[in-house]
Amino acid sequence: AVQLVESGGGSVQAGGALRLSCAATDNFVYMGWFRHTPVKEREGVATFCMSGGTTYAESVKGRFTASKDNANKNNLYLQMNSLKPEDSAMYYCAAGWRCTLEEAGFDTWGQGTQVTVST
């Protein structure tokens, strides 16, 4: 069965950094990172497309970078720098069929990893 397993979440202070990892059982063409909080709908954070292009939400541009592992193309990463308290959320890795930040473009989801940013 297709699986996506996230890791790397944790608690950091504002201004800090974290690197999320997503181990996938296949080399998906389109993969993305989404985040969700109890008070906000799940939103797309970054999408990595096989063409090499990446798309970012405006709120994370310049701070977050999505990338694939050159050695193991199955794995997706999200480097998060200059973290803010509003970045606190459960982060999910997803695989799908569109190069988009829209949730509808993805049909395979991981279980999520929690990121908490304190002031």
GUFI-13177 format. One record per residue (C-alpha): residue number from 1; residue in three letters; x, y, z. Coordinates in steps of 0.5 Angstrom, whole numbers, padded with zeros to 4 digits. Layout:
REM residues N
@i NUM aa ALA X X Y Y Z Z
...
//
This chain:
REM residues 119
@i 1 aa ALA X 0000 Y 0000 Z 0000
@i 2 aa VAL X 0002 Y 0007 Z -0001
@i 3 aa GLN X 0005 Y 0011 Z 0005
@i 4 aa LEU X 0007 Y 0017 Z 0007
@i 5 aa VAL X 0011 Y 0018 Z 0014
@i 6 aa GLU X 0012 Y 0025 Z 0016
@i 7 aa SER X 0018 Y 0026 Z 0021
@i 8 aa GLY X 0022 Y 0032 Z 0024
@i 9 aa GLY X 0016 Y 0036 Z 0028
@i 10 aa GLY X 0018 Y 0039 Z 0034
@i 11 aa SER X 0017 Y 0045 Z 0039
@i 12 aa VAL X 0022 Y 0051 Z 0037
@i 13 aa GLN X 0022 Y 0059 Z 0039
@i 14 aa ALA X 0020 Y 0064 Z 0034
@i 15 aa GLY X 0026 Y 0065 Z 0029
@i 16 aa GLY X 0028 Y 0058 Z 0030
@i 17 aa ALA X 0028 Y 0053 Z 0024
@i 18 aa LEU X 0026 Y 0046 Z 0023
@i 19 aa ARG X 0026 Y 0041 Z 0017
@i 20 aa LEU X 0021 Y 0036 Z 0016
@i 21 aa SER X 0022 Y 0030 Z 0012
@i 22 aa CYS X 0017 Y 0025 Z 0008
@i 23 aa ALA X 0018 Y 0018 Z 0007
@i 24 aa ALA X 0014 Y 0016 Z 0001
@i 25 aa THR X 0014 Y 0009 Z -0002
@i 26 aa ASP X 0014 Y 0011 Z -0009
@i 27 aa ASN X 0017 Y 0017 Z -0013
@i 28 aa PHE X 0011 Y 0021 Z -0014
@i 29 aa VAL X 0010 Y 0026 Z -0019
@i 30 aa TYR X 0007 Y 0031 Z -0015
@i 31 aa MET X 0008 Y 0032 Z -0007
@i 32 aa GLY X 0006 Y 0037 Z -0003
@i 33 aa TRP X 0006 Y 0040 Z 0005
@i 34 aa PHE X 0000 Y 0042 Z 0008
@i 35 aa ARG X -0002 Y 0045 Z 0015
@i 36 aa HIS X -0008 Y 0045 Z 0019
@i 37 aa THR X -0010 Y 0048 Z 0026
@i 38 aa PRO X -0016 Y 0047 Z 0030
@i 39 aa VAL X -0019 Y 0054 Z 0028
@i 40 aa LYS X -0016 Y 0054 Z 0021
@i 41 aa GLU X -0018 Y 0050 Z 0015
@i 42 aa ARG X -0012 Y 0046 Z 0012
@i 43 aa GLU X -0008 Y 0050 Z 0007
@i 44 aa GLY X -0003 Y 0048 Z 0002
@i 45 aa VAL X 0004 Y 0051 Z 0004
@i 46 aa ALA X 0009 Y 0048 Z -0001
@i 47 aa THR X 0008 Y 0044 Z -0007
@i 48 aa PHE X 0014 Y 0040 Z -0011
@i 49 aa CYS X 0013 Y 0038 Z -0018
@i 50 aa MET X 0017 Y 0033 Z -0022
@i 51 aa SER X 0019 Y 0038 Z -0027
@i 52 aa GLY X 0023 Y 0041 Z -0021
@i 53 aa GLY X 0018 Y 0047 Z -0020
@i 54 aa THR X 0016 Y 0049 Z -0013
@i 55 aa THR X 0010 Y 0053 Z -0011
@i 56 aa TYR X 0009 Y 0056 Z -0004
@i 57 aa ALA X 0004 Y 0060 Z 0000
@i 58 aa GLU X 0005 Y 0067 Z 0000
@i 59 aa SER X 0005 Y 0067 Z 0008
@i 60 aa VAL X 0012 Y 0062 Z 0007
@i 61 aa LYS X 0015 Y 0065 Z 0001
@i 62 aa GLY X 0022 Y 0066 Z 0003
@i 63 aa ARG X 0022 Y 0062 Z 0009
@i 64 aa PHE X 0020 Y 0055 Z 0007
@i 65 aa THR X 0024 Y 0051 Z 0002
@i 66 aa ALA X 0021 Y 0044 Z -0001
@i 67 aa SER X 0026 Y 0040 Z -0004
@i 68 aa LYS X 0027 Y 0032 Z -0006
@i 69 aa ASP X 0032 Y 0028 Z -0004
@i 70 aa ASN X 0037 Y 0027 Z -0010
@i 71 aa ALA X 0039 Y 0020 Z -0007
@i 72 aa ASN X 0032 Y 0018 Z -0006
@i 73 aa LYS X 0027 Y 0021 Z -0010
@i 74 aa ASN X 0022 Y 0018 Z -0006
@i 75 aa ASN X 0023 Y 0023 Z 0000
@i 76 aa LEU X 0021 Y 0030 Z 0000
@i 77 aa TYR X 0023 Y 0035 Z 0005
@i 78 aa LEU X 0021 Y 0042 Z 0008
@i 79 aa GLN X 0026 Y 0047 Z 0011
@i 80 aa MET X 0023 Y 0052 Z 0015
@i 81 aa ASN X 0027 Y 0058 Z 0017
@i 82 aa SER X 0025 Y 0064 Z 0021
@i 83 aa LEU X 0019 Y 0061 Z 0024
@i 84 aa LYS X 0013 Y 0065 Z 0027
@i 85 aa PRO X 0008 Y 0063 Z 0032
@i 86 aa GLU X 0003 Y 0063 Z 0027
@i 87 aa ASP X 0007 Y 0057 Z 0023
@i 88 aa SER X 0004 Y 0053 Z 0029
@i 89 aa ALA X 0000 Y 0047 Z 0026
@i 90 aa MET X 0000 Y 0040 Z 0024
@i 91 aa TYR X 0004 Y 0039 Z 0018
@i 92 aa TYR X 0002 Y 0034 Z 0013
@i 93 aa CYS X 0005 Y 0031 Z 0007
@i 94 aa ALA X 0001 Y 0029 Z 0001
@i 95 aa ALA X 0002 Y 0026 Z -0006
@i 96 aa GLY X -0003 Y 0027 Z -0012
@i 97 aa TRP X -0004 Y 0029 Z -0019
@i 98 aa ARG X -0003 Y 0036 Z -0020
@i 99 aa CYS X 0002 Y 0042 Z -0019
@i 100 aa THR X -0002 Y 0046 Z -0014
@i 101 aa LEU X -0003 Y 0048 Z -0007
@i 102 aa GLU X -0011 Y 0046 Z -0007
@i 103 aa GLU X -0012 Y 0040 Z -0003
@i 104 aa ALA X -0017 Y 0037 Z -0008
@i 105 aa GLY X -0010 Y 0036 Z -0012
@i 106 aa PHE X -0008 Y 0030 Z -0007
@i 107 aa ASP X -0011 Y 0024 Z -0005
@i 108 aa THR X -0005 Y 0021 Z -0001
@i 109 aa TRP X -0004 Y 0023 Z 0006
@i 110 aa GLY X 0001 Y 0022 Z 0011
@i 111 aa GLN X -0001 Y 0022 Z 0019
@i 112 aa GLY X 0002 Y 0029 Z 0020
@i 113 aa THR X 0007 Y 0032 Z 0025
@i 114 aa GLN X 0006 Y 0037 Z 0030
@i 115 aa VAL X 0010 Y 0044 Z 0029
@i 116 aa THR X 0010 Y 0049 Z 0035
@i 117 aa VAL X 0013 Y 0055 Z 0035
@i 118 aa SER X 0013 Y 0059 Z 0042
@i 119 aa THR X 0014 Y 0067 Z 0043
//
